[in-house]
Amino acid sequence: MSSTLQAEFLSVLIGIMRKSERNLLAAVDAQIYEKVFDLLSDVDDNVVADLLIDILTVLTTLTINVNELKILLRYLKSENQTWKKHSVKLLNIFKNLPARYGPDEFFNFPGRNGSGLVLPPIKTWPYQNGFTINTWFRIDPVANSIIEKEKPYLYWFCTSKGHGYTAHFVGNCLVISYTKPKEKSFQHCIQHEFKSREWHMITFAHQYQRWGKSNVQCHINGQLVSTAYFPWSLENNELFDKCYIGCTPEQNDLTSFSGQLSTFYLFSQYLEPLVVQGLYKLGPAYRNQFKFEYESAHILSEAQRKAMYDGKLMSSIVLNYNPIACEEQLVLQAGPKSNVSHFVHNAHAQMLPNVRSIVTYSIYSTLHSIGGIQVFFPLFDQLDHEQQDGSVDTNIGSILLNTLCQLIERSYTIQHQMITSKGFLTIGYYLEKSSKEHINIDVLNSLISLTNYFVKVQSKNSALLLKQLFVHIFFHPSIWISSSVDVSFERLFNFFLVLIISIFLGSNAFVYVFSYGIRYLQ
């Protein structure tokens, strides 16, 4: 096959993979990751090599497990102080690794017949203290779908007579509906456009008032967007035996949800906006029972921790369905066993045949599995190694350091690993021994950006990481003394000038950093 035909074929494949999450999952299931590496080592055409690397980049945006990361690092290891063929281009994969927003585990709904979760009958619907529905979802529309005919449902909690609570999409807008006996139905359209292929958190907090007006507060991504006032409570003793997530009792393709869904919560109480904002801070990957306060100590504010971990939120969990607690097609109820059961029998749900529980692996969880961020450090020892044509690429250091800084900013665990392994000491050593042509503006900008992050986000690790960063890199004269004038004088000098001015302005964080630097320079 000619190089031109190979390039055409690979371009079409990349377009298909990027079109939807379902296509990308199919490519992952085909296990093409290792096969692409085998092809890459034999390809001479640069265009075909770039397209193969694009395929790897798209695959790693969804998942990169331990074996795949080992294959990548093994390929990047130089031989006889020479980078392997196309391996420097392969470093561009690192640029997209840190940028991950979404859960590692989720339910995948294809939007076809027989796709949804079927819940067991609910004998008593919680209304006296209000109730709250909370979940994260991502819309992944089906190709060639007809918006005018489709009415996909996010959930359907009703009795056999059709009385109850539902939420469905009209285009990219969400409509919540309530049907009561002998009364007309009520619908409320949320004035928000849910963009496709982006994760959103939706929270419906129902506040019950016996003598006043009951209301429903609609929160999107932790922010209150609308409030509807109407008597939503169903105070009869009807059995809620038609309960579904992602479909309706008909289970046809026009009413089935197409996309991904993270953990689905139902609470037997009205949640205050402070708690809803805390749920959003915990992110789409959270699936626990709000039992252990220190699991989120570095994420939540003091007020949010007190409100969410006082035991009331945990005891109000009616159901907690998450993609980890699954056994074949059975979705186990992951709420506390000590809570009052609102179900007729067991609370486990069932996945219909076309629904899958997907488990992916982010770079953060994979790094944690193989020993931490330290596995990247040996790559800095290869900065001066030559490429196949005998040249030295001076952009390698900036790519590696930019990736490292982004990983540190986005992961509390990696911050802790950098402290315990004295990561900045190791990085400083490699930068000192390598050619100063690698110390360019991009390297300095990455370090300054990381410094600004530590100053703005005052986490428990910030002070110690700042100290190590300045002592082992910024205040290491051997790294900067032979660098270019643009780096050492203009950019670095201006940065230190800002530090000095901030001292006189009384910025405590900058004073702390600068005082440590002066102490070690002496």
N, C-alpha and C positions, 0 to 999 in steps of 0.2 A: 504494500500500500504506500502511495506517495505521501510525502510530508504535507502537501496541500490538502489531500483528502483526510489525512489524520487530523489536521487542524480543524477542518470543517466538522468532522464527527465529534471531536472533543468540545468544540464550541456549542454544538447543539446539546450535548450531554450536560454541560455546565448550565445552560439556560433552563433545561428541564429540572435540574436539581434545585436551582434557585427559585423556581416558580412557586413551590409550595413545600410545606413541612412534610407532607405525605411522600412526595417524591424523594426528598432528602432521606427520610427514614427507609425507603426502599433501597436507596443506594448504600446506606449503612448495613442493611440486612444482607446485601449482596457481597459484603466483605471485600470491597475493592481497594481498601487502603493499602494493604501490603502489595497488591498487584501493581498499583501505581508506582510504588518505589522501585519495583523490579524493572518496570518500563523506563523509569527516569534514568537509571544507571546506564541504559543502553542507547538512549536518545542523543543524537548529535544536533538536531535542528533546534535552534533557540526558541522558535515560536511554539513548537510542540511541547518543549520542556516547560515554557511559561504556562501553557494551558494545563499540563499535568499538575503543576504546582497550584494553579487555581482550583483544580478539583480537590486537592488535599486541603486547601484553605477553606473551601466551602464545607467539606466534611468535618473539619475540626471546629467550625462554629457551632455544630450541634453536639459533638461528643469526641473525646479523645481518651481512651482508656489506657491502662498501664502498659499493655503490650504495644499499642500504637505509639505512645510517647517514647518507649524504649527504641522502637524502630527509627523514629525521627532522630533521636539523640545519637544512635549508633551510626546513622548515615552522616550526621554532621561532624563526627569525630574524624579528624584529619589523619592522613597516612603519610609518613615520612615528611612531616611538616608541610603538607600540601592538602588543600581542601579537595574533596571529591567533586566529581563533575556535577555542576548545577547546585551544589550544596549552599553556596552563598546566596543564590536566589531563594533557596528554600527557607532562609532565615526570615523572609517576609511573612511566613506563616505566623511568626511570633507577634507581628503587629496586631493581628486580630484575636489572638488567644485571650488577652485580658478582658476584652469588651464582650462580656456575657451578661445578659439580663434576662432572667427567667429561671424556673426551677430545673433541677436535674431530672426530676421525675414528674410525669404528667399522664393524664388519660388522653388518648387520641381518638377523636370522634370523626369518622370519615364523611358523615352527612348522608349516609345511605340507609336503606331499609334495615331495620334490626340493629341500629346503633344507639346505645343509651345505657343508662344504669336503671335497673328496676329495684325500687326500695320495698321492704316489707310493709304491711299495713301499720299505720299509726293509730293507736286507740284513742289517745287524748292529745289534741293539739295545744301546745303551750301558748296561752294568751294573757293570763292574769298579770304577769309581770312584763308583758310584751314578748316579742321574739325578734331575732336578728338572723338574717341569711348573709353569709359572707363566702366569697370565693374569688379566685383569680382565673381568668380565661383569656384566650387568644383566638380571634376569628381567623380561620383559614378557609376562604370560600372555595367551593367546588368549581372547577373549570366549566365554562359554558352554562352557568347557572342563570335562571330567570328570576330576577329579584321580585318582579310583580307577583309571581305565583308562590314563591317560597315564604315560609313563616317559621323559621327554626326556633325551637323553644330551648331556653337555658334550663328551666325546671318546670315541673307540673306537679303540684301537691294538691290533690282534690279528692273528694268523695266519689262514690259510684254515680251520684246524681250530677256531678260536674261542679259542685260547690267547693271553693277553695282558692288557692293562690298560684298564679302562673307568671312567667316572664318570657317574652318572646322578642325576636328581632324583626324589625321592618327596615330592610336595607342595613345601614350601620347604626341605627337607633334602637334603643331598648324600650319596650313597653311592658309595664307591670299591670296585671289584671286581678280583680277580686270579684268573686261571684258568691252571693249569699242567697239563702232560701227566700222566696217570695219578694225579692228585691231585684232591681236592675243591676246589671254588672257595672263595675267601675274600672276605668282604665286611666293610667297616668303615663305619659310619654316623657322620658328623661331627655332633656335638652342637651345632649352630648353626642358627638360623633365618635364612635369607637373605630379606630383605624385598624385595618386588617394587619395581621402578622405582628401585632404589638400586644404585650401583656397588660391587662387592666385588672384592677381590683374593684369589685362591685360589692357594696354593703347596703342592705335594706334593713334599717332599724325601725321596728314597729313599736310605737309607744302607746300603751293602753291607758285610757282615761274613762273611769266608770261614769263620772258625772259631766265631764267636759268633752272636748273633741279629741278623739284619737287621731294619730297622725303616723305617717310613714316618712322617714328621712332617708333620702337616697344619697349615698356617698360614692364618689368615684375617685379612686387612687387616694383615699384618705380625706378627701375634701367634700364638704356638703354642697351639693349642686341643686337640690330641690327638696321641698317638703310638701306633702299632700295631706290635707285634713279630711278624714272621713271615717266612719265607724267600720273598721275592717274586721273586727273580731267575730268569729263563728262560735257561738256559745252553746250550740246543740251538741249532742253526744254522738253525732254521726262518725262512722269509721272512715278514716282517710286511707282508702285501699287502692287508690290510683295515684301512686307517687313515682315520679320518674325524674331523672336528671339527664338532660340532653335530648329528650324526645317527648312524645305524647303517647297515650294508650294505643293510637293507631300505628305508631312506629314506622311511618312512611318517610320517603326521602324529602318531601316538601316541608315536613315539620321537624326534621332531625337536625341537630346542631352540628356544624362542620368546623372543627378546630381542636384546640387543646384546652384541657381543664386541669387545674391544680387541686389542692385540697379543698373540699367542700364542707363548710361548717354550718350547723344550725344551733343557735343558742336560745335558751328558754328565758331570755331577758332582753330588755332594750339596752343597747350599748351606747354609752355617751360618746360624743365626738372625740374626746381625749383617747378613749380606748380604740376607736376606729383608726385614728392616726397612728397609734401604736401598732395595730395589726398591719398597716401599710409599711411601717418601718421594718417589721420583721421580714417582709418580702414574700414572694410567691413560693419560696422553697420551704417555708415554715409549715410543719405538720404535727406539732406536738400538742400537749394538753395544758399548757400554761401552768405547769407544776413547779418547775425549777427556775427560780428567779435569775440565777447566774448564767443561764443559757443565752440571755440577751442583755446582759449588764452593760456591754459596750455599745449597744444600739439604742436603747430606750432612755428617755429622761427619767429622773427620779420620780416625778409625779406619775408617769405612765407605768413604771414598774410597780408602784404601790397599787395602782388601780387594776392592773392586769394579773398580779400575782398574789392577791390577798385571799385566794381560794374561791371567790364567788364566780369568777369567769370559768374556772375549771369545772365547778359543780353545775354550771348552767349548760354544758355541752350536751345537746340532744343527740347529735350525730357528727361524726368526723370520718369522712371517707377520703382516703389518700391513696395514691398509686403504689405506694410501697407495701401497704397492708393488704396484699392481694394473694390469693391462692387459686391459681388457674383463673376461672371466670368468677370466682367469689371475691367480693370486696368486703373485707372485715371492718366491723365497727371499731374505730380506734379511739373512741372516747373512754373516759374513766369508767371502770366496771362498777364503781361504788355509786355512780349517779343513778337517779330515778329513771327507770325505763319508760318511754312513752310508746313502745311498740307492743303489738299483740303477742309476738313471740320473739325470737332472736332478731337483732338489729342489723344483720349482715345483708348487704345488697348483692345484686347479680349483674355482671357485665353481659350485655347482649353480644352475640357472636362477632360483630364487626368492630367492637371497641377493644382497644389494646391498652395495657398498662406499660408505658415506656419508661425505661431507666437509662439515662445518659450519664456521661462523666465529664465534668468541667475540668479545666486545667488545675483548678484549686484543689478539688478532691483527689485528682490523680497524683498531683505533686505530694499531697499528704500521704498517699499510699506508698510512695517509693522513697520516702525519706525527707521530703521538703524541698525548699527552693535551692538547696545546696547543689542539686544535680545540674543546675545551669552554670555554676561557677567555672568548671573546667573549660567552657567555651571561651571565656575571657583570656585563657592562656593561649588561644589560637589566633589572637588578633594579628600577629605578624606573619602568620603562615601564608604561603603563596597560593594563588589559584592555579588552574591548569595551564594558563598561558604565561605563568611566571610573575604576574603583577600582584600587588597587595591592595585589597579593597579597604579603604579607610573609613567606610560607612558601617562596617560590621560592629564596631564598638558602640556607635550611636543606636543601632537597632537593638542590640542586646540590652544596653542600659535603659533605653526607653521602655522596653518590655518589662524589665525588672522593676522599674519605678512604678509602672502602672499596676503590676501585680501587688506591690507593697501597698499602694493606695487603696486597692479594692478588697484586700483580705487581711483581716485581723490575725488570722493564723500565720500568714506569711510574715507579718510584722514581728510576731513572737519568734518565728524561726530565724529571722535576720538578727535578732538580739542574741539568742542563745548560741548561734553559730558564728557570731561576730562577722556577719556578712560584709559589712562595709570595710573591715580590715582586709578581707580577702580581695575584694574588688579594688581597693586602693593599691594593694601589692601588685596585682596584674596590670593596672594602669601605669604604675611607676616603671615597671620593667619593659613595657611595650613601647613602640615608637610613638613620639608625641604628635605625629600626624593624625593619630586616632582621637586626640583631644580636640574636637571641633566644637562649633557653636551648638550643634544639636545635642552633644553630650552635656555641655554646660546647661543648656535650657532644660534638659530632663532633670538634672540635679536641682536646679533652682525651683522648678515646678514641684518637685517632691518636698523641698524645704517649705515652700508656701503652703502645701497641703498639711504638713505637720503643725505649722503655726496656726492655721485656721481650724483644724480639727484636733481639739485637745483631748486625745484619747490617752489611756494609761501608758501606751507605748511611745507616745510622741516625744517626750522629753529625752528618754534614753536613746531613741533612734536619731534624734537631732544631734545629740552629743557625739555619737559614733560617726555620723555622716560628716560633721565638721572636723572632728579630730583626725579621722583616717583618710578623708578625701579633700575637703575644702582647705584645710590648714596643713596639707601635705605639700611642701614647696617643690619637691622633686616631680610632682605630677604637672605643675603649672609653669615652672620656670622656663621650660624650653618650648612651650606651646606658642601658637601664632599670636601676633599682636591683637588681632580682632577678639581672640578668646581671653587672653591673660590681662590685657589692659582695658579694652573698652567694656566688654560684657562683665567680666569678673570684677573689675574695679568699680563699675557702677553698682553692682550687687552689694559689695562691701560698703559702698558709700550710703546705700539705703539702710544698711544695718547700723552704721554710725549715727545717721540722722534719727533713726527710730529710737536710739538710746536717749537722745536728748528730748525726744517727744514722749518718752516714758513707756514704750511698748515693752512689757515685761517679758514676753516670749523672745523677742529679739535680744533683749539685754541678757537673758539666760544663755542664748546661743553664743553671742559674741564674747561674753565673759569666759566661757569655756575655751573658745578659740584663742584668746589672748593668753590664758593661763598655760595652754600647751605649747604655744609658740615660744614662750619664755623658757 
